[in-house]
Amino acid sequence: MIEQGLTLMLVGMSTVFAFLTILVAATSAMSGLVRWATPPPVEAGPTAEQVAAITAAIALHRRRR
């Protein structure tokens, strides 16, 4: 009876270990695929015109207070 319990425990733990290993491998593969498929982010700041508009808006707001 104990031998059957130990066998069942070993089979169950092996099944869970195999499933989790496959899950980690699939997640890593999908992460790599997404990194490969997406373009790199563009590091673009505000243009000089936008900076001037923001500065003017802040100055106007401060004068009205």
C-alpha positions in Angstrom: 0.0 0.0 0.0 2.8 2.4 0.9 4.6 1.5 -2.4 1.5 2.4 -4.4 1.3 5.8 -2.6 4.9 6.6 -3.2 4.5 5.6 -6.9 1.5 7.8 -7.2 3.3 10.7 -5.5 6.3 10.3 -7.8 4.1 10.2 -10.9 2.1 13.3 -9.8 5.2 15.3 -8.9 6.9 14.3 -12.2 3.8 15.4 -14.1 3.7 18.8 -12.3 7.4 19.3 -12.9 7.1 18.5 -16.6 4.1 20.8 -17.0 5.9 23.7 -15.2 9.0 23.2 -17.3 7.0 23.3 -20.5 5.2 26.4 -19.3 8.4 28.2 -18.5 9.9 27.3 -21.9 6.7 28.4 -23.7 6.7 31.7 -21.8 10.3 32.4 -22.6 9.8 31.6 -26.2 6.8 33.9 -26.5 8.7 36.7 -24.7 11.6 36.3 -27.2 9.2 36.3 -30.1 7.5 39.5 -28.9 10.9 41.2 -28.4 12.0 40.1 -31.9 8.7 41.2 -33.6 8.3 44.7 -32.0 10.3 47.6 -33.2 12.6 49.4 -30.8 11.1 52.4 -29.0 11.7 55.8 -30.5 13.3 58.2 -28.0 11.8 61.5 -29.2 11.5 64.5 -27.0 9.4 67.6 -27.6 10.2 69.8 -30.5 11.4 73.4 -30.1 8.0 74.6 -31.1 6.3 72.5 -28.4 8.7 73.7 -25.8 8.0 77.3 -26.7 4.2 76.7 -26.5 4.5 75.0 -23.1 6.7 77.8 -21.8 4.3 80.4 -23.0 1.3 78.6 -21.5 3.1 78.3 -18.1 4.1 82.0 -18.2 0.5 83.0 -19.0 -0.8 80.8 -16.2 1.5 82.3 -13.7 0.6 85.8 -14.7 -3.1 85.2 -14.3 -2.7 83.9 -10.7 
